[in-house]
Amino acid sequence: MSARFLRVSALSKRYGALLALDGVSFEVGEGQCLALIGPNGAGKSSLLRILGGTARADSGKVEGIESFRLAYVPDRLEFPSSTSALDWLVFLARLKGAARRRPEADAVARRALESVGLGDVADKEASGLSRGMQQRLLFAQALLGEPDIVLMDEPASALDPIWAIDWKEKLASLRRSGTTVIFSTHRVGEASALADRVLLFHRGRLLRDEASGYWRAFGEGGAERRFLELVGGGAA
């Protein structure tokens, strides 16, 4: 069987007068890790929402995503009021088919919470957790049902330093297992260290699609300067 792929072709999305995506095209193969970088408003979140099925493109197409078991981690989520972290994951475990009966779903959900260090807040209301804890909860829910493509929007933006390291280790584990990963970040160094390829977006357009080594070759400070040159209209 040939390897699966995800292909995005001439994708465009407009919100009123704002052109969020402007003819974006790229391809990612099975088991690859792709990082999306760019300033605020560059189009990264719009792209992930379309791939995750929570928004629709105005034109263009996405091919191949239906062949993957998909998990989408938004940058934030309004959790239902009066729903504990455990009950939220139990609901999703049953919805995704990771477990059918409540006792089994409860065990699956508790393991997921423990894996992201939230075992001691299982009975706390999800909407009342700190921003960083909510991000960890979103990561836990993404792993339910053993997805083979994971989309993540700024997954480490609110994590404390310890859990930021843990997130990187979990992403590395996903890659070792053959999971396809697409994530967005503002950090060029993080993108080039964790991904196979880095896609640079600005004002809805895909400016660069480079192997991560392109950015690493500039060094940490040099990569940030190159990023600023490109999004500021500097050298091509």
Buried (B, 14 or more C-beta within 10 A) or exposed (E): EEEBBBBBBEBBBBEEEEBBBBBBEBBBBBBBBBBBBBBEBBBBBBBBBBBBEEBEBEEBEBEBBEEBEBBBBBBBBEBEEEBBBBBBBBBBBBEBEBBEEEEBBBEBBBBBBEBBBBBEBBEBBBBBBEEBBBBBBBBBBBBBBEBBBBBBBBBBBBBEEEBBEBBBEBBEEBBEEEBBBBBBBBBBBBBBBBBBBBBBBBBBBBBBBBEBEBBBEBEEEEBBBBBEEBBEEEEE
